[in-house]
Amino acid sequence: MTHPKYVLSGKQIVISTTLALLALATAAQEYPSKPITLVVPFPPGGSTDVQARLVAKGLQEQLRATVIVDNKAGASGAIGTKYVAKADADGYTLLFGSTSSLAAEPVLNEKAGFDPLKDFAMVSLSTDLPWLLVVECQKGPKDVAKLIEAAKARPGALNYSSVGYGSASNLVGEMFNQSANIKAAHIPYKGEAPAITGLIGGEVEYTFVSPVAMPHIVSKRICPLAVTGNSRLALLPEVPTFNELGLKNMNFNVWYGIVAPAKTPAKILQTLERASINVVKTPEFAKSVAALGISGVGTSGAAFAKRLEADQAAIRALSKTARLKE
């Protein structure tokens, strides 16, 4: 039997609940009042990390608070992603997610351990970058038409490299196979640098890289034949889009954005969304990402969620006809 002194009266329950709600409201109004951690689910130095640090710097200025970048790499981004999903929903632990970690991983890995649309609240889509179809400059074909012609002449004989099964470069590689109606074998490598080395060394005939690989293009070690997206890349205005070449299903760009744990208070999400959008609008940020061939986006959380859903649907459909797992 419960002792009377341990039983809360209706009045006490109301008071306790009211105090808890007031505490949450006060925290939201004072946000941020301590350092914010932006988790990057990949190692330092990569494309995701570089962009996250630019975003973190901008958020510090917008929010007038310290923003710390914390790399928690492993398991194709799942380790860092799950860490944030289980963090307190107070706006002080955020994730800099990507197409690979938020769209592809939970679709292709049944044991990913998280559902991005249930476990997170989308804050803002920060950046968007295209993929370049590249070949070795000396021996590779001079345009996409010749590459497709060679692939059709020898079905299954040509190879393309990626940074691993289920990676964005694997996804776009299989999209190209389907759009061009060709059969090319997928050779996974452990990272973009080895994948490019394999191309230069003649182990594969082509690969897909992000604009971050521009130094290899400038040095004429690899040559771009086409770019995904709806417009040409400012850094490479002479390179046509796949759309221009008649390959209409090659608009798959990679995105990066900020998400918070689900149940983060709406007022905090609004503060973060507004700050994130303002970061992308600053000339300093725009100049920094443009130098990398990346476009600043700055969407609402709702628009981010729609983009995520659309890409998950596309990846799910692709996985039914292409091998995206080991």
Backbone hydrogen bonds in HBPLUS format (Angstrom, degrees):
<---DONOR---> <-ACCEPTOR-->    atom                        ^
c    i                          cat <-CA-CA->   ^        H-A-AA   ^      H-
h    n   atom  resd res      DA  || num        DHA   H-A  angle D-A-AA Bond
n    s   type  num  typ     dist DA aas  dist angle  dist       angle   num
A0006-TYR N   A0003-HIS O   2.95 MM   3  5.65 161.4  1.99 125.1 130.9     1
A0007-VAL N   A0004-PRO O   3.18 MM   3  5.39 165.8  2.20 110.3 114.5     2
A0013-ILE N   A0009-SER O   3.03 MM   4  6.34 156.5  2.09 154.4 160.7     3
A0014-VAL N   A0010-GLY O   3.07 MM   4  6.29 160.8  2.11 147.9 152.6     4
A0015-ILE N   A0011-LYS O   2.99 MM   4  6.23 158.6  2.03 146.4 152.4     5
A0016-SER N   A0012-GLN O   2.88 MM   4  6.08 162.8  1.91 150.1 154.6     6
A0017-THR N   A0013-ILE O   2.91 MM   4  6.08 166.5  1.93 153.6 157.2     7
A0018-THR N   A0014-VAL O   2.92 MM   4  6.04 160.1  1.96 147.6 153.6     8
A0019-LEU N   A0015-ILE O   2.92 MM   4  6.14 159.3  1.96 150.8 156.1     9
A0020-ALA N   A0016-SER O   3.01 MM   4  6.26 155.5  2.07 147.5 154.1    10
A0021-LEU N   A0017-THR O   2.99 MM   4  6.26 160.5  2.03 151.9 156.7    11
A0022-LEU N   A0018-THR O   2.88 MM   4  6.09 154.3  1.95 148.3 156.1    12
A0023-ALA N   A0019-LEU O   2.91 MM   4  6.12 147.6  2.02 143.2 151.8    13
A0024-LEU N   A0020-ALA O   3.08 MM   4  6.41 155.6  2.14 147.2 152.8    14
A0025-ALA N   A0021-LEU O   2.95 MM   4  6.18 160.5  1.98 148.1 153.8    15
A0026-THR N   A0022-LEU O   2.85 MM   4  6.00 157.1  1.90 146.5 152.8    16
A0027-ALA N   A0023-ALA O   2.93 MM   4  6.11 158.2  1.98 146.0 152.1    17
A0028-ALA N   A0024-LEU O   2.97 MM   4  6.20 156.2  2.03 148.3 154.5    18
A0029-GLN N   A0025-ALA O   2.97 MM   4  6.21 152.4  2.05 144.9 152.5    19
A0030-GLU N   A0026-THR O   2.95 MM   4  6.16 150.7  2.04 149.8 157.4    20
A0031-TYR N   A0027-ALA O   3.03 MM   4  5.94 115.0  2.47 136.5 151.3    21
A0031-TYR N   A0028-ALA O   3.37 MM   3  5.11 149.7  2.47  92.8 101.5    22
A0036-ILE N   A0066-THR O   2.81 MM  30  6.21 164.9  1.84 160.4 162.3    23
A0068-ILE N   A0036-ILE O   2.73 MM  32  6.14 159.0  1.77 164.3 169.3    24
A0037-THR N   A0092-TYR O   2.87 MM  55  5.96 172.3  1.87 142.6 144.7    25
A0094-LEU N   A0037-THR O   2.83 MM  57  6.14 172.2  1.84 171.3 174.0    26
A0038-LEU N   A0068-ILE O   2.72 MM  30  5.93 166.1  1.74 155.8 160.5    27
A0070-ASP N   A0038-LEU O   3.02 MM  32  6.08 160.8  2.06 135.3 139.4    28
A0039-VAL N   A0094-LEU O   2.78 MM  55  6.01 170.5  1.79 152.1 149.4    29
A0096-PHE N   A0039-VAL O   2.88 MM  57  6.05 164.1  1.91 169.0 164.2    30
A0040-VAL N   A0070-ASP O   2.91 MM  30  6.00 159.5  1.95 135.5 140.6    31
A0072-LYS N   A0040-VAL O   2.87 MM  32  6.06 156.6  1.92 146.8 154.7    32
A0050-VAL N   A0046-GLY O   2.95 MM   4  6.19 163.6  1.98 158.5 163.1    33
A0051-GLN N   A0047-SER O   3.12 MM   4  6.31 167.4  2.14 151.6 154.2    34
A0052-ALA N   A0048-THR O   2.93 MM   4  6.08 157.7  1.98 147.5 154.6    35
A0053-ARG N   A0049-ASP O   3.03 MM   4  6.23 154.3  2.10 150.9 156.2    36
A0054-LEU N   A0050-VAL O   3.27 MM   4  6.58 146.7  2.39 140.8 149.4    37
A0054-LEU N   A0051-GLN O   3.13 MM   3  5.14 121.0  2.50  95.1 109.8    38
A0055-VAL N   A0051-GLN O   2.95 MM   4  6.26 157.7  2.00 153.1 159.4    39
A0056-ALA N   A0052-ALA O   2.78 MM   4  5.98 159.5  1.82 149.1 155.4    40
A0057-LYS N   A0053-ARG O   3.02 MM   4  6.08 157.1  2.08 137.9 143.7    41
A0058-GLY N   A0054-LEU O   3.14 MM   4  6.37 156.6  2.20 141.4 147.5    42
A0059-LEU N   A0055-VAL O   2.84 MM   4  6.12 156.0  1.90 153.9 161.1    43
A0060-GLN N   A0056-ALA O   2.98 MM   4  6.19 153.4  2.05 148.7 155.1    44
A0061-GLU N   A0057-LYS O   3.38 MM   4  6.70 152.7  2.46 141.4 147.2    45
A0062-GLN N   A0058-GLY O   2.97 MM   4  6.27 155.4  2.03 148.6 156.1    46
A0063-LEU N   A0059-LEU O   2.76 MM   4  5.75 168.9  1.77 156.6 159.3    47
A0064-ARG N   A0060-GLN O   2.79 MM   4  5.25 126.0  2.09 129.9 142.0    48
A0077-GLY N   A0074-GLY O   3.11 MM   3  5.51 131.9  2.35 107.3 119.4    49
A0079-ILE N   A0074-GLY O   3.38 MM   5  5.59 173.0  2.39 142.1 142.1    50
A0078-ALA N   A0075-ALA O   2.97 MM   3  5.24 165.7  1.99 114.5 117.7    51
A0081-THR N   A0077-GLY O   3.19 MM   4  6.22 156.2  2.25 147.0 154.2    52
A0082-LYS N   A0078-ALA O   2.88 MM   4  5.89 166.5  1.89 149.4 152.4    53
A0083-TYR N   A0079-ILE O   3.10 MM   4  6.23 149.1  2.19 141.9 150.9    54
A0084-VAL N   A0080-GLY O   3.21 MM   4  6.49 155.6  2.27 146.1 150.1    55
A0085-ALA N   A0081-THR O   3.05 MM   4  6.32 155.8  2.11 146.1 153.5    56
A0086-LYS N   A0082-LYS O   3.14 MM   4  6.31 142.8  2.28 145.0 152.2    57
A0087-ALA N   A0084-VAL O   3.04 MM   3  4.92 155.6  2.10 101.4 109.2    58
A0095-LEU N   A0259-VAL O   2.93 MM 164  5.30 166.6  1.95 157.7 160.0    59
A0259-VAL N   A0095-LEU O   2.97 MM 164  5.30 155.8  2.03 148.4 155.7    60
A0097-GLY N   A0257-GLY O   2.78 MM 160  5.43 129.8  2.03 169.4 170.3    61
A0257-GLY N   A0097-GLY O   2.94 MM 160  5.43 158.1  1.99 141.1 147.3    62
A0102-LEU N   A0098-SER O   2.86 MM   4  5.76 165.7  1.88 156.9 161.1    63
A0099-THR N   A0255-TRP O   3.17 MM 156  5.66 132.2  2.41 154.4 152.5    64
A0103-ALA N   A0099-THR O   2.95 MM   4  4.96 139.5  2.11 119.9 132.3    65
A0104-ALA N   A0099-THR O   2.91 MM   5  6.29 160.7  1.95 160.6 166.5    66
A0105-GLU N   A0100-SER O   2.98 MM   5  6.04 157.2  2.04 156.3 162.1    67
A0107-VAL N   A0104-ALA O   3.07 MM   3  5.32 130.1  2.33 106.2 120.1    68
A0108-LEU N   A0104-ALA O   2.91 MM   4  6.02 163.9  1.94 168.3 173.2    69
A0109-ASN N   A0105-GLU O   2.88 MM   4  5.62 139.8  2.04 149.7 158.5    70
A0112-ALA N   A0109-ASN O   3.06 MM   3  5.27 151.7  2.15 119.9 117.7    71
A0118-LYS N   A0115-ASP O   2.99 MM   3  5.40 148.5  2.09 114.3 123.9    72
A0119-ASP N   A0115-ASP O   2.73 MM   4  5.60 168.7  1.74 176.9 178.5    73
A0262-ALA N   A0119-ASP O   2.98 MM 143  5.11 146.7  2.10 124.1 117.8    74
A0121-ALA N   A0260-ALA O   2.74 MM 139  5.20 160.9  1.77 149.5 154.8    75
A0260-ALA N   A0121-ALA O   2.93 MM 139  5.20 168.1  1.94 151.0 154.6    76
A0123-VAL N   A0258-ILE O   2.97 MM 135  5.43 151.7  2.05 150.5 150.6    77
A0124-SER N   A0258-ILE O   3.33 MM 134  5.51 155.7  2.39 138.2 143.4    78
A0258-ILE N   A0124-SER O   2.92 MM 134  5.51 151.6  2.00 164.0 163.0    79
A0298-GLY N   A0125-LEU O   2.82 MM 173  5.46 132.3  2.05 145.6 160.8    80
A0299-THR N   A0125-LEU O   3.28 MM 174  5.25 149.2  2.38 130.9 139.8    81
A0126-SER N   A0256-TYR O   2.80 MM 130  5.75 136.9  1.98 134.4 148.5    82
A0297-VAL N   A0126-SER O   2.73 MM 171  5.22 166.1  1.75 141.9 139.7    83
A0127-THR N   A0256-TYR O   3.07 MM 129  5.27 162.3  2.10 144.0 149.3    84
A0256-TYR N   A0127-THR O   3.05 MM 129  5.27 152.3  2.13 138.9 139.5    85
A0128-ASP N   A0295-SER O   2.91 MM 167  5.28 147.2  2.02 150.3 158.8    86
A0295-SER N   A0128-ASP O   2.96 MM 167  5.28 170.1  1.97 162.0 161.7    87
A0129-LEU N   A0254-VAL O   2.81 MM 125  5.37 160.2  1.85 157.4 164.2    88
A0254-VAL N   A0129-LEU O   2.90 MM 125  5.37 159.4  1.95 167.2 160.8    89
A0228-THR N   A0131-TRP O   2.91 MM  97  5.36 154.1  1.98 150.2 158.7    90
A0132-LEU N   A0209-VAL O   2.78 MM  77  5.28 167.9  1.79 158.5 162.8    91
A0209-VAL N   A0132-LEU O   2.98 MM  77  5.28 154.9  2.04 144.4 149.3    92
A0133-LEU N   A0226-ALA O   2.96 MM  93  5.42 161.3  2.00 148.7 154.9    93
A0225-LEU N   A0133-LEU O   2.77 MM  92  5.65 167.4  1.79 172.3 172.9    94
A0134-VAL N   A0207-THR O   2.94 MM  73  5.63 171.7  1.94 162.0 164.8    95
A0207-THR N   A0134-VAL O   3.12 MM  73  5.63 153.6  2.19 152.0 158.3    96
A0135-VAL N   A0223-CYS O   2.96 MM  88  5.38 154.4  2.02 142.4 148.0    97
A0223-CYS N   A0135-VAL O   2.77 MM  88  5.38 164.6  1.79 158.3 163.7    98
A0140-GLY N   A0136-GLU O   2.88 MM   4  5.01 140.5  2.04 143.5 152.0    99
A0147-LEU N   A0143-ASP O   3.24 MM   4  6.57 150.6  2.33 144.4 152.9   100
A0148-ILE N   A0144-VAL O   2.91 MM   4  6.17 164.7  1.93 159.1 162.1   101
A0149-GLU N   A0145-ALA O   2.95 MM   4  6.11 153.5  2.02 141.9 149.9   102
A0150-ALA N   A0146-LYS O   2.96 MM   4  6.13 156.2  2.02 143.3 148.8   103
A0151-ALA N   A0147-LEU O   2.98 MM   4  6.22 154.5  2.04 147.4 154.7   104
A0152-LYS N   A0148-ILE O   2.94 MM   4  6.14 153.7  2.01 150.1 156.5   105
A0153-ALA N   A0149-GLU O   3.02 MM   4  6.15 138.5  2.20 139.8 151.0   106
A0154-ARG N   A0150-ALA O   3.25 MM   4  6.45 136.5  2.45 138.4 147.9   107
A0157-ALA N   A0154-ARG O   2.99 MM   3  5.45 164.4  2.01 137.7 139.9   108
A0156-GLY N   A0183-LYS O   2.84 MM  27  4.98 150.2  1.93 143.3 139.4   109
A0185-ALA N   A0158-LEU O   2.83 MM  27  6.27 148.3  1.93 162.5 157.0   110
A0205-GLU N   A0159-ASN O   2.89 MM  46  5.55 149.5  1.99 134.2 141.6   111
A0160-TYR N   A0185-ALA O   2.84 MM  25  6.27 152.8  1.92 169.9 176.2   112
A0187-ILE N   A0160-TYR O   2.82 MM  27  5.96 162.5  1.85 165.2 166.2   113
A0161-SER N   A0206-TYR O   3.15 MM  45  6.76 144.6  2.28 146.6 155.9   114
A0162-SER N   A0187-ILE O   3.22 MM  25  6.48 139.9  2.39 141.5 141.7   115
A0189-TYR N   A0162-SER O   2.85 MM  27  5.90 148.9  1.95 138.2 147.7   116
A0167-SER N   A0164-GLY O   3.09 MM   3  5.49 158.7  2.14 132.3 133.1   117
A0170-ASN N   A0167-SER O   3.07 MM   3  5.11 125.9  2.38  96.8 111.0   118
A0171-LEU N   A0167-SER O   2.93 MM   4  6.28 157.9  1.98 153.2 159.6   119
A0172-VAL N   A0168-ALA O   2.95 MM   4  6.20 168.3  1.97 154.2 156.1   120
A0173-GLY N   A0169-SER O   3.06 MM   4  5.96 141.0  2.22 127.2 138.0   121
A0174-GLU N   A0170-ASN O   3.01 MM   4  6.26 154.2  2.07 149.7 154.9   122
A0175-MET N   A0171-LEU O   2.97 MM   4  6.23 147.8  2.08 144.4 154.3   123
A0176-PHE N   A0172-VAL O   2.97 MM   4  6.14 148.1  2.07 139.4 147.2   124
A0177-ASN N   A0173-GLY O   3.08 MM   4  6.39 155.0  2.14 141.1 147.6   125
A0178-GLN N   A0174-GLU O   3.10 MM   4  6.34 158.9  2.14 145.3 149.6   126
A0179-SER N   A0175-MET O   2.83 MM   4  6.01 163.8  1.85 150.2 155.5   127
A0180-ALA N   A0176-PHE O   2.86 MM   4  5.83 163.4  1.88 154.2 157.9   128
A0181-ASN N   A0177-ASN O   2.95 MM   4  5.70 111.1  2.44 126.9 142.7   129
A0182-ILE N   A0177-ASN O   2.89 MM   5  5.03 161.2  1.93 146.4 152.0   130
A0181-ASN N   A0178-GLN O   3.20 MM   3  4.84 142.9  2.34  90.4 101.3   131
A0195-ALA N   A0191-GLY O   3.21 MM   4  6.36 152.6  2.29 141.7 149.8   132
A0196-ILE N   A0192-GLU O   2.92 MM   4  6.16 153.3  1.99 153.2 159.4   133
A0197-THR N   A0193-ALA O   2.92 MM   4  6.15 156.5  1.98 149.3 156.7   134
A0198-GLY N   A0194-PRO O   2.86 MM   4  6.06 151.9  1.94 145.6 152.4   135
A0199-LEU N   A0195-ALA O   3.20 MM   4  6.47 143.6  2.34 134.5 143.5   136
A0199-LEU N   A0196-ILE O   3.09 MM   3  5.02 119.8  2.47  92.6 107.6   137
A0200-ILE N   A0196-ILE O   2.92 MM   4  6.25 166.2  1.94 157.5 160.0   138
A0201-GLY N   A0197-THR O   2.86 MM   4  5.97 149.9  1.95 146.1 155.0   139
A0203-GLU N   A0198-GLY O   2.80 MM   5  5.03 142.3  1.94 163.9 163.7   140
A0202-GLY N   A0199-LEU O   3.12 MM   3  5.27 161.4  2.15 106.0 111.6   141
A0213-ALA N   A0210-SER O   3.01 MM   3  5.99 174.0  2.01 129.5 131.4   142
A0214-MET N   A0211-PRO O   2.96 MM   3  5.39 145.4  2.08 123.6 122.9   143
A0216-HIS N   A0213-ALA O   3.02 MM   3  5.77 136.7  2.22 124.0 133.1   144
A0217-ILE N   A0214-MET O   2.91 MM   3  4.94 121.4  2.26  99.5 115.8   145
A0218-VAL N   A0214-MET O   2.79 MM   4  6.02 165.4  1.81 168.7 172.3   146
A0219-SER N   A0215-PRO O   3.05 MM   4  6.12 148.8  2.15 137.3 145.3   147
A0221-ARG N   A0216-HIS O   2.99 MM   5  5.40 150.0  2.08 168.0 171.3   148
A0222-ILE N   A0216-HIS O   3.36 MM   6  5.93 155.7  2.43 126.9 126.9   149
A0220-LYS N   A0217-ILE O   3.01 MM   3  5.04 157.3  2.07 104.4 110.9   150
A0227-VAL N   A0240-PRO O   2.99 MM  13  6.35 139.2  2.17 141.1 151.8   151
A0242-PHE N   A0227-VAL O   3.11 MM  15  6.05 141.1  2.27 148.7 148.3   152
A0236-LEU N   A0233-LEU O   2.92 MM   3  5.19 139.3  2.09 106.3 118.5   153
A0239-VAL N   A0236-LEU O   3.07 MM   3  5.72 166.9  2.09 123.1 127.3   154
A0245-LEU N   A0242-PHE O   3.00 MM   3  5.02 128.6  2.27  95.6 110.0   155
A0247-LEU N   A0242-PHE O   2.93 MM   5  5.15 155.2  1.99 152.7 145.1   156
A0246-GLY N   A0243-ASN O   3.02 MM   3  5.18 162.1  2.06 108.3 112.6   157
A0268-ILE N   A0265-PRO O   3.06 MM   3  5.44 123.2  2.39 107.0 120.6   158
A0269-LEU N   A0265-PRO O   3.05 MM   4  6.41 160.3  2.09 154.6 160.8   159
A0270-GLN N   A0266-ALA O   2.87 MM   4  6.11 154.2  1.94 150.2 157.2   160
A0271-THR N   A0267-LYS O   3.05 MM   4  6.28 151.8  2.13 139.8 147.0   161
A0272-LEU N   A0268-ILE O   2.93 MM   4  6.21 162.1  1.96 154.2 158.5   162
A0273-GLU N   A0269-LEU O   2.79 MM   4  5.94 160.5  1.83 150.5 156.5   163
A0274-ARG N   A0270-GLN O   2.99 MM   4  6.07 168.4  2.00 147.5 150.7   164
A0275-ALA N   A0271-THR O   3.04 MM   4  6.19 161.2  2.07 145.3 150.9   165
A0276-SER N   A0272-LEU O   2.83 MM   4  5.94 160.6  1.86 151.1 156.7   166
A0277-ILE N   A0273-GLU O   2.99 MM   4  6.17 161.9  2.02 153.1 157.3   167
A0278-ASN N   A0274-ARG O   3.05 MM   4  6.22 156.3  2.10 144.0 150.9   168
A0279-VAL N   A0275-ALA O   2.95 MM   4  6.20 144.4  2.08 145.2 154.7   169
A0280-VAL N   A0276-SER O   3.33 MM   4  6.64 161.0  2.37 148.0 150.4   170
A0281-LYS N   A0277-ILE O   3.26 MM   4  6.53 140.0  2.43 140.2 150.9   171
A0282-THR N   A0279-VAL O   3.14 MM   3  5.53 154.9  2.21 109.1 116.4   172
A0286-ALA N   A0282-THR O   3.07 MM   4  6.31 173.5  2.07 160.3 162.1   173
A0287-LYS N   A0283-PRO O   2.92 MM   4  5.98 158.3  1.96 147.6 153.2   174
A0288-SER N   A0284-GLU O   3.05 MM   4  6.21 157.2  2.10 144.2 150.5   175
A0289-VAL N   A0285-PHE O   3.01 MM   4  6.27 167.7  2.03 164.0 164.9   176
A0290-ALA N   A0286-ALA O   3.00 MM   4  5.95 152.1  2.08 141.1 149.6   177
A0291-ALA N   A0287-LYS O   3.20 MM   4  6.29 146.6  2.31 141.7 148.4   178
A0292-LEU N   A0289-VAL O   2.93 MM   3  5.17 145.6  2.05 103.5 114.3   179
A0294-ILE N   A0289-VAL O   2.93 MM   5  5.03 162.7  1.96 144.8 140.8   180
A0293-GLY N   A0290-ALA O   2.98 MM   3  4.92 160.9  2.02 103.7 109.5   181
A0304-PHE N   A0300-SER O   3.08 MM   4  6.29 152.6  2.16 144.7 152.5   182
A0305-ALA N   A0301-GLY O   3.01 MM   4  6.28 156.0  2.07 147.4 153.0   183
A0306-LYS N   A0302-ALA O   3.17 MM   4  6.48 152.5  2.25 144.7 151.4   184
A0307-ARG N   A0303-ALA O   3.07 MM   4  6.35 155.1  2.14 146.5 152.9   185
A0308-LEU N   A0304-PHE O   2.96 MM   4  6.25 159.7  2.00 154.2 159.9   186
A0309-GLU N   A0305-ALA O   2.98 MM   4  6.20 163.0  2.01 149.5 153.6   187
A0310-ALA N   A0306-LYS O   3.00 MM   4  6.17 160.4  2.04 147.7 152.9   188
A0311-ASP N   A0307-ARG O   2.99 MM   4  6.20 160.9  2.03 151.3 156.0   189
A0312-GLN N   A0308-LEU O   2.93 MM   4  6.11 156.2  1.99 151.1 158.1   190
A0313-ALA N   A0309-GLU O   3.04 MM   4  6.24 155.0  2.10 145.9 152.3   191
A0314-ALA N   A0310-ALA O   3.05 MM   4  6.33 152.9  2.12 143.7 151.0   192
A0315-ILE N   A0311-ASP O   2.91 MM   4  6.10 159.7  1.95 150.3 155.4   193
A0316-ARG N   A0312-GLN O   2.86 MM   4  5.98 157.6  1.91 147.2 153.9   194
A0317-ALA N   A0313-ALA O   3.01 MM   4  6.18 156.4  2.07 144.5 150.3   195
A0318-LEU N   A0314-ALA O   2.96 MM   4  6.15 157.2  2.02 144.3 150.9   196
A0319-SER N   A0315-ILE O   2.90 MM   4  6.04 151.9  1.97 148.2 155.3   197
A0320-LYS N   A0317-ALA O   3.25 MM   3  5.55 151.3  2.34 104.0 112.2   198
A0321-THR N   A0318-LEU O   3.07 MM   3  5.62 154.5  2.13 114.9 122.0   199
A0322-ALA N   A0318-LEU O   2.94 MM   4  5.94 136.0  2.14 155.0 168.6   200
